């Protein structure tokens, strides 16, 4: 039996993960962060590349997708339920911090552009939902490709400046014009890579509700999504 799915898609630093988690908590659903699997695979790719050629200037050139997917199975990459969310495990250890490291972030878009990698991730996401849990899933292609029949699809956006300043604050750093411009440039590069790839690019599903969070406060955006989800649950 499959669970109910609320899909939240949007560009980097649009607030998807924190919003998805809070929405899941209020609805009594689990929060499933699909980006964690892409990041987990990127971590595996970098570890595998370092094992094969520690001095490689371009680590992803050392491993192909098939090698990465096999290494992911061998190294036990998985998401394990931890209450509201899921924790990422690699090599038998929690990897939630390791998958947020800067080198993983930089290489994740290239790994996520490979069709066989996307198939692997989607099989895992479907498996977790088939286990019967109701979930709020966040990502880039959740409403368009992974769960096209989701109960509710939300597309979160925010201005590049708002997203850049949220990213810098999350790191506990001071926001100044130079760091803001630098971060906005990095985000724009990732958005471009995620939106222009051939397979499952980042795009709004035709039936998604678009929410621009530039001027919404967090509470407000969570409350709006929860209200929409409850409305649809009642109408089912
Ligand atoms: O949301 P995030 O920054 O943790 O995502 C990590 C990378 O994975 C990012 O490059 C986008 C990609 N991704 C994707 O292509 N599709 C998804 N459903 C989720 C993430």
Boltz pocket constraint, residues with backbone or C-beta under 6 A from the ligand:
constraints:
  - pocket:
      binder: B
      contacts: [[A, 12], [A, 34], [A, 35], [A, 36], [A, 38], [A, 39], [A, 105], [A, 108], [A, 109], [A, 110], [A, 112], [A, 138], [A, 139], [A, 140], [A, 141], [A, 142], [A, 190], [A, 194], [A, 200]]
      max_distance: 6.0
